[in-house]
């Protein structure tokens, strides 16, 4: 479990993973100061111009962040920050970083086609060419 007061580098997993990991961050210190505050997690991925609010829940002083394919779409480093908002009060955690490690299949969740599938497509295309040539000869003969 990580702590909102001392966010360090968090490993989110590999590119393209979805719901394979859950990150837990202790936000009890923030909630002790502002018990009725709304807690949100802002995430800025490698190529994002602006951060977005991640889908999280807070249970018993712990922010629970299921890591989805949104967060793991691109390999690389990102930044995160936790905010406690209560009326006019906006309190922020230390800024933390995260890493998504590259994978063989990148952001795709579907495995690539097998070589056999590729061979079957080539053979089917060849058969189609032969059939079209035959139809063209028949048309020319008419």
DSSP file (Angstrom, degrees, kcal/mol; ACC not computed):
  #  RESIDUE AA STRUCTURE BP1 BP2  ACC     N-H-->O    O-->H-N    N-H-->O    O-->H-N    TCO  KAPPA ALPHA  PHI   PSI    X-CA   Y-CA   Z-CA
    1    1 A X              0   0    0      0, 0.0    24,-0.2     0, 0.0     2,-0.2   0.000 360.0 360.0 360.0 140.5    0.0    0.0    0.0
    2    2 A X  E     -a   25   0A   0     22,-2.7    24,-3.4     6,-0.0     2,-0.4  -0.530 360.0-128.4 -96.8 166.7    1.2    3.5   -0.9
    3    3 A X  E >   -a   26   0A   0      3,-0.3     3,-1.1    22,-0.2    24,-0.1  -0.971   5.7-141.7-121.7 132.5    0.8    6.6    1.2
    4    4 A X  G >  S+     0   0    0     22,-2.5    90,-1.3    -2,-0.4     3,-0.6   0.769 103.5  56.2 -61.9 -26.6   -0.7    9.9   -0.1
    5    5 A X  G 3  S+     0   0    0     21,-0.3    -1,-0.3     1,-0.2    22,-0.1   0.720 119.3  29.2 -78.4 -21.0    1.8   11.9    1.9
    6    6 A X  G <  S+     0   0    0     -3,-1.1    -3,-0.3    88,-0.1    -1,-0.2  -0.369  77.7 176.2-136.8  55.0    4.8   10.1    0.4
    7    7 A X    <   +     0   0    0     -3,-0.6     2,-0.2    -5,-0.1    -3,-0.1  -0.432   9.2 169.4 -66.2 131.6    3.9    9.0   -3.1
    8    8 A X        -     0   0    0     -2,-0.2    89,-0.9    88,-0.1     2,-0.4  -0.374  47.6 -41.4-120.7-158.5    6.8    7.5   -5.0
    9    9 A X  E     -d   97   0B   0     87,-0.2     2,-0.5    -2,-0.2    89,-0.2  -0.589  56.7-160.6 -76.3 129.2    7.0    5.6   -8.2
   10   10 A X  E     -d   98   0B   0     87,-2.1    89,-2.2    -2,-0.4     2,-0.7  -0.937  13.0-138.7-114.3 130.6    4.2    3.1   -8.7
   11   11 A X  E     -d   99   0B   0     -2,-0.5    89,-0.2    87,-0.2     3,-0.1  -0.799  18.5-177.3 -88.0 113.3    4.4    0.2  -11.2
   12   12 A X  E     -     0   0B   0     87,-2.4     2,-0.3    -2,-0.7    88,-0.2   0.616  42.6-113.6 -87.2 -12.8    1.0    0.0  -13.0
   13   13 A X  E     -d  100   0B   0     86,-0.7    88,-2.8     7,-0.1    -1,-0.3  -0.874  51.2 -25.8 119.6-153.2    1.9   -3.1  -15.0
   14   14 A X  E >  S-d  101   0B   0     -2,-0.3     3,-2.2    86,-0.2    88,-0.2  -0.742  71.0 -84.1-109.3 151.8    2.4   -3.8  -18.7
   15   15 A X  T 3  S+     0   0    0     86,-3.1    58,-0.2    -2,-0.3    90,-0.2  -0.226 113.1  17.9 -53.4 129.6    1.0   -2.1  -21.7
   16   16 A X  T 3  S+     0   0    0     56,-2.2    -1,-0.3     1,-0.3    53,-0.1   0.327  87.3 138.6  91.0  -6.8   -2.5   -3.3  -22.7
   17   17 A X    <   -     0   0    0     -3,-2.2     2,-0.4    55,-0.2    55,-0.3  -0.381  34.8-160.9 -70.2 152.2   -3.3   -4.9  -19.3
   18   18 A X        -     0   0    0     50,-0.1    50,-0.2    51,-0.1    49,-0.0  -0.956  66.5 -20.5-140.1 117.5   -6.8   -4.4  -18.0
   19   19 A X  S    S+     0   0    0     48,-2.5    49,-0.2    -2,-0.4     3,-0.1   0.714  91.4 126.0  60.1  24.7   -7.9   -4.9  -14.3
   20   20 A X  S    S+     0   0    0     47,-0.4     2,-0.3     1,-0.1    -1,-0.1   0.707  73.3  28.4 -81.2 -21.2   -4.8   -7.1  -13.7
   21   21 A X        -     0   0    0     46,-0.5    46,-2.4    -9,-0.1     2,-0.4  -0.949  61.6-155.0-138.4 156.8   -3.7   -4.9  -10.7
   22   22 A X  E     - B   0  66A   0     -2,-0.3     2,-0.4    44,-0.2    44,-0.2  -0.999  13.6-149.2-131.5 130.3   -5.3   -2.7   -8.1
   23   23 A X  E     - B   0  65A   0     42,-2.8    42,-2.9    -2,-0.4     2,-0.5  -0.843   9.3-160.6 -99.9 134.2   -3.3    0.2   -6.4
   24   24 A X  E     - B   0  64A   0     -2,-0.4   -22,-2.7    40,-0.2     2,-0.4  -0.962   6.9-173.4-116.7 131.1   -4.2    1.1   -2.9
   25   25 A X  E     -aB   2  63A   0     38,-2.4    38,-3.3    -2,-0.5     2,-0.5  -0.988  24.6-127.8-128.1 125.3   -3.2    4.5   -1.4
   26   26 A X  E     +aB   3  62A   0    -24,-3.4   -22,-2.5    -2,-0.4   -21,-0.3  -0.596  33.9 165.4 -72.7 116.7   -3.7    5.4    2.2
   27   27 A X     >  +     0   0    0     34,-2.6     4,-2.2    -2,-0.5     3,-0.2   0.095  38.8 115.0-115.6  18.5   -5.5    8.8    2.3
   28   28 A X  H  > S+     0   0    0     33,-0.7     4,-2.0     1,-0.2     5,-0.1   0.828  72.2  56.1 -63.3 -33.2   -6.4    8.6    6.0
   29   29 A X  H  > S+     0   0    0      2,-0.2     4,-1.5     1,-0.2    -1,-0.2   0.918 109.3  46.7 -64.9 -42.2   -4.3   11.7    6.9
   30   30 A X  H  > S+     0   0    0      1,-0.2     4,-2.3    -3,-0.2    -2,-0.2   0.917 114.0  47.8 -63.9 -42.9   -6.2   13.8    4.4
   31   31 A X  H  < S+     0   0    0     -4,-2.2    -1,-0.2     1,-0.2    -2,-0.2   0.788 105.6  58.8 -71.3 -26.5   -9.5   12.5    5.6
   32   32 A X  H  < S+     0   0    0     -4,-2.0     3,-0.4    -5,-0.2    -1,-0.2   0.876 112.4  40.6 -67.0 -36.2   -8.5   13.1    9.3
   33   33 A X  H  < S+     0   0    0     -4,-1.5     2,-0.3     1,-0.3    -2,-0.2   0.864 134.0  21.2 -78.0 -37.8   -8.0   16.8    8.4
   34   34 A X  S >< S+     0   0    0     -4,-2.3     3,-2.0    -5,-0.2    -1,-0.3  -0.713  70.8 177.8-132.6  79.7  -11.1   17.1    6.2
   35   35 A X  T 3  S+     0   0    0     -3,-0.4    -1,-0.1    -2,-0.3    -4,-0.1   0.769  81.8  44.4 -59.8 -30.1  -13.4   14.2    7.1
   36   36 A X  T 3  S+     0   0    0      2,-0.1    -1,-0.3    50,-0.0    -5,-0.1   0.272  87.8 126.7 -98.6  12.7  -16.2   15.2    4.7
   37   37 A X    <   -     0   0    0     -3,-2.0     2,-0.5    -6,-0.1    49,-0.2  -0.302  61.9-123.2 -71.0 152.3  -13.9   15.9    1.8
   38   38 A X  E     -E   85   0B   0     47,-3.1    47,-2.5    -2,-0.0     2,-0.5  -0.853  26.6-147.2 -91.5 127.9  -14.3   14.3   -1.6
   39   39 A X  E     +E   84   0B   0     -2,-0.5     2,-0.3    45,-0.2    45,-0.2  -0.864  21.9 173.9-102.8 126.6  -11.1   12.4   -2.6
   40   40 A X  E     -E   83   0B   0     43,-2.5    43,-2.8    -2,-0.5     2,-0.5  -0.939  24.3-139.4-130.0 154.3  -10.1   12.3   -6.3
   41   41 A X  E     -E   82   0B   0     13,-0.4    13,-2.7    -2,-0.3     2,-0.5  -0.963  13.7-157.4-115.1 119.5   -7.1   10.9   -8.1
   42   42 A X  E     -EF  81  53B   0     39,-3.3    39,-2.0    -2,-0.5     2,-0.4  -0.841  11.5-168.7 -97.5 133.3   -5.8   13.0  -11.0
   43   43 A X  E     -EF  80  52B   0      9,-2.9     9,-2.6    -2,-0.5     2,-0.5  -0.976  12.7-170.8-126.5 132.4   -3.7   11.0  -13.6
   44   44 A X  E     -E   79   0B   0     35,-2.8    35,-2.4    -2,-0.4     7,-0.1  -0.928  17.1-155.1-124.2 105.4   -1.5   12.4  -16.4
   45   45 A X    >   -     0   0    0     -2,-0.5     3,-1.3     5,-0.2    33,-0.1  -0.200  36.8 -87.4 -74.1 170.6   -0.3    9.7  -18.7
   46   46 A X  T 3  S+     0   0    0      1,-0.3    -1,-0.1    28,-0.2    32,-0.1   0.841 124.8  28.6 -47.3 -48.8    2.8   10.1  -20.9
   47   47 A X  T 3  S+     0   0    0     27,-0.0    -1,-0.3     2,-0.0     2,-0.2   0.360  91.9 118.4-101.9   5.2    1.2   11.8  -23.9
   48   48 A X    <   -     0   0    0     -3,-1.3     3,-0.1     1,-0.1    -4,-0.0  -0.496  48.9-159.0 -75.2 139.4   -1.7   13.6  -22.1
   49   49 A X  S    S+     0   0    0     -2,-0.2     2,-0.3     1,-0.2    -1,-0.1   0.831  82.7  22.5 -79.9 -35.3   -1.8   17.4  -22.3
   50   50 A X  S    S-     0   0    0     -7,-0.0    -5,-0.2     0, 0.0    -1,-0.2  -0.933  87.2-108.7-130.1 151.5   -4.1   17.5  -19.2
   51   51 A X        -     0   0    0     -2,-0.3     2,-0.3    -7,-0.1    -7,-0.2  -0.378  29.2-150.4 -74.0 159.4   -4.7   15.1  -16.3
   52   52 A X  E     -F   43   0B   0     -9,-2.6    -9,-2.9    -2,-0.1     2,-0.6  -0.872  23.7-103.2-124.3 162.3   -8.0   13.2  -16.0
   53   53 A X  E     -F   42   0B   0     -2,-0.3   -11,-0.2   -11,-0.2     2,-0.1  -0.775  39.1-137.9 -88.8 120.3   -9.9   12.0  -12.9
   54   54 A X        -     0   0    0    -13,-2.7     2,-0.8    -2,-0.6   -13,-0.4  -0.369  22.5-103.2 -76.1 155.3   -9.4    8.2  -12.5
   55   55 A X        +     0   0    0     11,-0.2    11,-0.5    -2,-0.1     2,-0.3  -0.715  63.9 147.9 -80.0 108.4  -12.2    5.9  -11.6
   56   56 A X        -     0   0    0     -2,-0.8     2,-0.3     9,-0.1     9,-0.2  -0.817  36.2-147.2-135.8 172.7  -11.5    5.1   -7.9
   57   57 A X  E     -C   64   0A   0      7,-1.8     7,-3.7    -2,-0.3     2,-0.5  -0.962  11.8-140.4-137.6 155.4  -13.3    4.4   -4.6
   58   58 A X  E     +C   63   0A   0     -2,-0.3     2,-0.4     5,-0.2     5,-0.2  -0.982  24.1 172.0-120.9 122.9  -12.4    5.2   -1.0
   59   59 A X  E >   -C   62   0A   0      3,-2.7     3,-1.4    -2,-0.5    -2,-0.0  -0.988  68.0 -17.9-133.4 123.0  -13.0    2.6    1.7
   60   60 A X  T 3  S-     0   0    0     -2,-0.4   -32,-0.1     1,-0.3    -1,-0.1   0.866 129.3 -47.2  52.7  43.4  -11.8    2.9    5.3
   61   61 A X  T 3  S+     0   0    0      1,-0.2   -34,-2.6   -34,-0.1   -33,-0.7   0.601 116.2 113.2  78.4  11.2   -9.3    5.7    4.5
   62   62 A X  E <   -BC  26  59A   0     -3,-1.4    -3,-2.7   -36,-0.2     2,-0.5  -0.970  60.2-141.7-121.6 126.1   -7.9    3.8    1.5
   63   63 A X  E     -BC  25  58A   0    -38,-3.3   -38,-2.4    -2,-0.5     2,-0.5  -0.738  19.1-155.0 -81.9 126.7   -8.2    5.0   -2.1
   64   64 A X  E     -BC  24  57A   0     -7,-3.7    -7,-1.8    -2,-0.5     2,-0.5  -0.925  12.3-176.3-110.9 121.4   -8.7    2.0   -4.3
   65   65 A X  E     -B   23   0A   0    -42,-2.9   -42,-2.8    -2,-0.5     2,-0.4  -0.895  12.5-156.2-123.1  99.0   -7.6    2.4   -8.0
   66   66 A X  E     -B   22   0A   0     -2,-0.5     2,-0.6   -11,-0.5   -44,-0.2  -0.631  24.2-128.7 -73.2 126.9   -8.3   -0.6  -10.3
   67   67 A X        -     0   0    0    -46,-2.4   -48,-2.5    -2,-0.4   -46,-0.5  -0.672  34.3-176.7 -84.3 117.7   -5.8   -0.2  -13.2
   68   68 A X    >>  -     0   0    0     -2,-0.6     4,-1.6   -50,-0.2     3,-0.7  -0.493  45.2 -93.2-108.0 176.5   -7.6   -0.4  -16.5
   69   69 A X  T 34 S+     0   0    0      1,-0.2     4,-0.3     2,-0.2   -53,-0.2   0.680 120.7  68.7 -64.4 -16.4   -6.6   -0.4  -20.2
   70   70 A X  T >4 S+     0   0    0      1,-0.2     3,-0.7     2,-0.2    -1,-0.2   0.944 105.5  38.7 -64.0 -47.5   -7.1    3.4  -20.1
   71   71 A X  T <4 S+     0   0    0     -3,-0.7     3,-0.3     1,-0.2    -2,-0.2   0.817 121.2  44.6 -72.3 -30.9   -4.0    3.7  -17.8
   72   72 A X  T 3< S+     0   0    0     -4,-1.6   -56,-2.2   -55,-0.3    -1,-0.2   0.220  77.9 107.4-100.8  15.0   -2.0    1.1  -19.6
   73   73 A X  S <  S+     0   0    0     -3,-0.7     2,-0.4    -4,-0.3    -1,-0.2   0.884  84.7  32.5 -60.8 -39.5   -2.7    2.1  -23.2
   74   74 A X  S    S-     0   0    0     -3,-0.3   -28,-0.2    -4,-0.2     2,-0.2  -0.947  82.3-123.6-122.7 140.3    0.9    3.5  -23.7
   75   75 A X        +     0   0    0     -2,-0.4     2,-0.3    28,-0.1    26,-0.2  -0.498  67.5  63.4 -73.8 148.3    4.2    2.4  -22.2
   76   76 A X  E    S- G   0 100B   0     24,-2.8    24,-2.5    -2,-0.2     2,-0.2  -0.820  82.4 -44.1 134.2-170.8    6.1    5.0  -20.3
   77   77 A X  E     + G   0  99B   0     -2,-0.3     2,-0.3    22,-0.2    22,-0.2  -0.629  47.0 172.9 -98.2 153.1    6.0    7.3  -17.2
   78   78 A X  E     - G   0  98B   0     20,-2.3    20,-2.0    -2,-0.2     2,-0.3  -0.868  23.1-119.7-145.3 179.6    3.2    9.4  -15.9
   79   79 A X  E     -EG  44  97B   0    -35,-2.4   -35,-2.8    -2,-0.3     2,-0.3  -0.887  20.8-172.3-125.2 155.5    2.2   11.5  -12.9
   80   80 A X  E     -EG  43  96B   0     16,-2.2    16,-2.7    -2,-0.3     2,-0.3  -0.984   4.3-176.3-146.0 157.7   -0.5   11.4  -10.4
   81   81 A X  E     -E   42   0B   0    -39,-2.0   -39,-3.3    -2,-0.3     2,-0.4  -0.984  18.2-138.1-153.1 141.7   -1.9   13.5   -7.6
   82   82 A X  E     -E   41   0B   0     12,-0.4    11,-2.6    -2,-0.3     2,-0.4  -0.864  19.9-162.8-104.1 137.6   -4.6   13.0   -5.0
   83   83 A X  E     -EH  40  92B   0    -43,-2.8   -43,-2.5    -2,-0.4     2,-0.5  -0.963  11.9-159.0-123.1 137.9   -7.0   15.9   -4.1
   84   84 A X  E     -EH  39  91B   0      7,-2.9     7,-2.8    -2,-0.4     2,-0.5  -0.973  17.8-171.2-109.9 122.4   -9.3   16.4   -1.2
   85   85 A X  E     +EH  38  90B   0    -47,-2.5   -47,-3.1    -2,-0.5     2,-0.3  -0.966  16.7 160.5-122.0 127.2  -12.0   18.9   -1.9
   86   86 A X  E >   - H   0  89B   0      3,-2.4     3,-2.5    -2,-0.5     2,-0.2  -0.853  67.8 -58.1-145.5 105.2  -14.4   20.3    0.7
   87   87 A X  T 3  S-     0   0    0     -2,-0.3    -1,-0.1     1,-0.3     0, 0.0  -0.435 124.4 -11.8  59.7-122.2  -16.3   23.5   -0.2
   88   88 A X  T 3  S+     0   0    0     -2,-0.2     2,-0.4    -3,-0.1    -1,-0.3   0.566 116.4 102.5 -83.4 -10.5  -13.6   26.1   -0.9
   89   89 A X  E <   +H   86   0B   0     -3,-2.5    -3,-2.4     2,-0.0     2,-0.4  -0.611  43.8 176.4 -81.1 128.6  -10.9   23.9    0.5
   90   90 A X  E     -H   85   0B   0     -2,-0.4     2,-0.4    -5,-0.2    -5,-0.2  -0.954   5.2-178.9-130.1 113.3   -8.6   22.1   -2.0
   91   91 A X  E     -H   84   0B   0     -7,-2.8    -7,-2.9    -2,-0.4     2,-0.4  -0.904   9.1-157.0-112.7 141.7   -5.8   20.1   -0.5
   92   92 A X  E     -H   83   0B   0     -2,-0.4    -9,-0.2    -9,-0.2     3,-0.1  -0.905   8.1-134.9-121.9 146.4   -3.3   18.2   -2.7
   93   93 A X        -     0   0    0    -11,-2.6   -88,-0.2    -2,-0.4     2,-0.1  -0.240  46.9 -73.9 -79.5 176.3   -1.0   15.2   -2.0
   94   94 A X        -     0   0    0    -90,-1.3     2,-0.4     1,-0.1   -12,-0.4  -0.430  58.8-103.8 -62.3 150.3    2.6   15.0   -3.0
   95   95 A X        -     0   0    0    -14,-0.1     2,-0.2    -3,-0.1   -14,-0.2  -0.690  44.4-168.1 -81.2 130.3    2.9   14.4   -6.7
   96   96 A X  E     - G   0  80B   0    -16,-2.7   -16,-2.2    -2,-0.4     2,-0.3  -0.637  10.1-136.4-111.7 172.1    3.8   10.8   -7.5
   97   97 A X  E     -dG   9  79B   0    -89,-0.9   -87,-2.1   -18,-0.2     2,-0.3  -0.880  13.5-166.1-125.1 160.4    4.9    9.0  -10.7
   98   98 A X  E     -dG  10  78B   0    -20,-2.0   -20,-2.3    -2,-0.3     2,-0.4  -0.950   7.4-146.1-140.8 163.6    4.0    5.8  -12.3
   99   99 A X  E     -dG  11  77B   0    -89,-2.2   -87,-2.4    -2,-0.3   -86,-0.7  -0.994   4.2-162.2-134.6 138.5    5.3    3.5  -15.0
  100  100 A X  E     -dG  13  76B   0    -24,-2.5   -24,-2.8    -2,-0.4     2,-0.3  -0.990  24.2-139.8-115.3 122.5    3.7    1.3  -17.6
  101  101 A X  E     -d   14   0B   0    -88,-2.8   -86,-3.1    -2,-0.5    -2,-0.0  -0.602  21.9-107.7 -85.4 140.8    6.2   -1.3  -19.0
  102  102 A X        -     0   0    0     -2,-0.3     2,-0.3   -88,-0.2    -1,-0.1  -0.271  34.6-158.6 -62.7 150.7    6.1   -2.1  -22.7
  103  103 A X    >   -     0   0    0    -89,-0.1     3,-1.0     1,-0.1   -28,-0.1  -0.848  30.2-108.0-126.5 166.4    4.7   -5.5  -23.8
  104  104 A X  T 3  S+     0   0    0     -2,-0.3    -1,-0.1     1,-0.2    -2,-0.0   0.838 119.8  40.6 -62.6 -33.6    5.2   -7.6  -26.9
  105  105 A X  T >  S-     0   0    0      1,-0.3     3,-1.3   -90,-0.2    -1,-0.2   0.351  97.7-149.8 -99.9   6.7    1.7   -6.9  -28.1
  106  106 A X  T <   -     0   0    0     -3,-1.0    -1,-0.3     1,-0.2    -2,-0.1  -0.313  63.9 -21.6  63.6-142.7    1.6   -3.2  -27.2
  107  107 A X  T 3  S+     0   0    0    -34,-0.1    -1,-0.2   -91,-0.1     2,-0.1   0.579 108.0 110.1 -79.6  -9.9   -1.8   -1.8  -26.2
  108  108 A X    <   -     0   0    0     -3,-1.3    -3,-0.1     1,-0.1     4,-0.1  -0.386  49.1-166.4 -69.5 142.5   -3.7   -4.5  -28.0
  109  109 A X        +     0   0    0     -2,-0.1     2,-0.4     2,-0.1    -1,-0.1   0.586  67.7  80.5-101.6 -13.7   -5.6   -6.9  -26.0
  110  110 A X  S    S-     0   0    0     -5,-0.1     3,-0.1     1,-0.0     2,-0.1  -0.769  84.9-118.1 -93.7 137.3   -6.3   -9.4  -28.8
  111  111 A X        -     0   0    0     -2,-0.4     3,-0.1     1,-0.1    -2,-0.1  -0.403  37.6 -99.8 -68.8 150.2   -3.5  -11.8  -29.8
  112  112 A X        -     0   0    0      1,-0.1    -1,-0.1    -4,-0.1    -7,-0.0  -0.265  47.6 -87.5 -66.6 158.7   -2.2  -11.5  -33.3
  113  113 A X        -     0   0    0      1,-0.1    -1,-0.1    -3,-0.1     2,-0.1  -0.302  47.0-110.0 -64.0 149.8   -3.4  -13.9  -36.0
  114  114 A X     >  -     0   0    0      1,-0.1     4,-1.5    -3,-0.1     3,-0.1  -0.335  25.3-110.2 -74.8 163.2   -1.4  -17.1  -36.3
  115  115 A X  H  > S+     0   0    0      1,-0.2     4,-2.5     2,-0.2     5,-0.2   0.866 119.1  59.4 -61.6 -35.2    0.7  -17.8  -39.3
  116  116 A X  H  > S+     0   0    0      1,-0.2     4,-2.5     2,-0.2    -1,-0.2   0.904 102.4  52.4 -61.8 -40.4   -1.8  -20.5  -40.4
  117  117 A X  H  > S+     0   0    0      1,-0.2     4,-1.7     2,-0.2    -1,-0.2   0.888 109.4  49.9 -60.8 -38.9   -4.5  -17.9  -40.5
  118  118 A X  H  X S+     0   0    0     -4,-1.5     4,-2.0     2,-0.2    -2,-0.2   0.913 109.7  50.5 -66.3 -43.0   -2.3  -15.7  -42.7
  119  119 A X  H  X S+     0   0    0     -4,-2.5     4,-2.5     1,-0.2    -2,-0.2   0.913 108.9  52.1 -61.1 -43.4   -1.6  -18.6  -45.1
  120  120 A X  H  X S+     0   0    0     -4,-2.5     4,-2.2     1,-0.2    -1,-0.2   0.880 108.5  50.8 -62.2 -38.0   -5.3  -19.4  -45.4
  121  121 A X  H  X S+     0   0    0     -4,-1.7     4,-2.3     2,-0.2    -1,-0.2   0.904 110.2  49.5 -65.8 -40.6   -6.0  -15.8  -46.3
  122  122 A X  H  X S+     0   0    0     -4,-2.0     4,-2.3     2,-0.2    -2,-0.2   0.923 112.2  47.7 -64.1 -44.2   -3.3  -15.8  -49.0
  123  123 A X  H  X S+     0   0    0     -4,-2.5     4,-2.1     1,-0.2    -2,-0.2   0.893 112.0  50.0 -64.5 -39.5   -4.7  -19.1  -50.5
  124  124 A X  H  X S+     0   0    0     -4,-2.2     4,-1.9     2,-0.2    -1,-0.2   0.892 110.6  49.7 -66.3 -39.2   -8.3  -17.7  -50.4
  125  125 A X  H  X S+     0   0    0     -4,-2.3     4,-1.9     2,-0.2    -2,-0.2   0.902 109.8  51.7 -65.2 -40.6   -7.1  -14.6  -52.2
  126  126 A X  H  X S+     0   0    0     -4,-2.3     4,-2.1     1,-0.2    -2,-0.2   0.898 108.6  50.5 -62.7 -41.1   -5.3  -16.7  -54.8
  127  127 A X  H  X S+     0   0    0     -4,-2.1     4,-2.2     1,-0.2    -1,-0.2   0.880 108.7  52.6 -64.4 -37.6   -8.5  -18.7  -55.5
  128  128 A X  H  X S+     0   0    0     -4,-1.9     4,-2.3     2,-0.2    -1,-0.2   0.881 107.7  51.2 -65.0 -38.5  -10.4  -15.5  -55.9
  129  129 A X  H  X S+     0   0    0     -4,-1.9     4,-2.2     2,-0.2    -2,-0.2   0.917 109.9  49.6 -64.8 -43.8   -7.9  -14.2  -58.5
  130  130 A X  H  X S+     0   0    0     -4,-2.1     4,-2.1     1,-0.2    -2,-0.2   0.910 111.2  49.2 -62.1 -42.0   -8.2  -17.5  -60.5
  131  131 A X  H  X S+     0   0    0     -4,-2.2     4,-2.2     1,-0.2    -1,-0.2   0.913 111.1  49.3 -64.7 -42.3  -12.0  -17.3  -60.4
  132  132 A X  H  X S+     0   0    0     -4,-2.3     4,-2.0     1,-0.2    -1,-0.2   0.876 109.9  51.8 -64.7 -37.4  -12.0  -13.7  -61.6
  133  133 A X  H  X S+     0   0    0     -4,-2.2     4,-2.1     2,-0.2    -1,-0.2   0.899 109.5  50.0 -65.1 -40.7   -9.6  -14.5  -64.4
  134  134 A X  H  X S+     0   0    0     -4,-2.1     4,-2.1     1,-0.2    -2,-0.2   0.914 110.7  49.0 -63.4 -44.4  -11.9  -17.4  -65.5
  135  135 A X  H  X S+     0   0    0     -4,-2.2     4,-2.1     1,-0.2    -1,-0.2   0.871 109.7  52.6 -63.8 -36.8  -14.9  -15.0  -65.5
  136  136 A X  H  X S+     0   0    0     -4,-2.0     4,-2.1     2,-0.2    -1,-0.2   0.891 108.2  50.3 -67.3 -39.1  -13.0  -12.4  -67.5
  137  137 A X  H  X S+     0   0    0     -4,-2.1     4,-2.0     2,-0.2    -2,-0.2   0.913 110.5  50.2 -64.2 -42.4  -12.0  -15.1  -70.2
  138  138 A X  H  X S+     0   0    0     -4,-2.1     4,-1.2     1,-0.2    -2,-0.2   0.903 110.8  48.8 -62.5 -41.1  -15.7  -16.1  -70.5
  139  139 A X  H  < S+     0   0    0     -4,-2.1    -1,-0.2     1,-0.2    -2,-0.2   0.883 110.6  50.6 -66.4 -37.8  -16.8  -12.5  -70.9
  140  140 A X  H  < S+     0   0    0     -4,-2.1    -1,-0.2     1,-0.2    -2,-0.2   0.851 106.9  55.0 -68.3 -34.3  -14.1  -11.9  -73.6
  141  141 A X  H  <        0   0    0     -4,-2.0    -1,-0.2     1,-0.3    -2,-0.2   0.785 360.0 360.0 -69.1 -27.3  -15.2  -15.0  -75.5
  142  142 A X     <        0   0    0     -4,-1.2    -1,-0.3    -3,-0.2    -2,-0.2   0.513 360.0 360.0 -75.2 360.0  -18.8  -13.7  -75.6
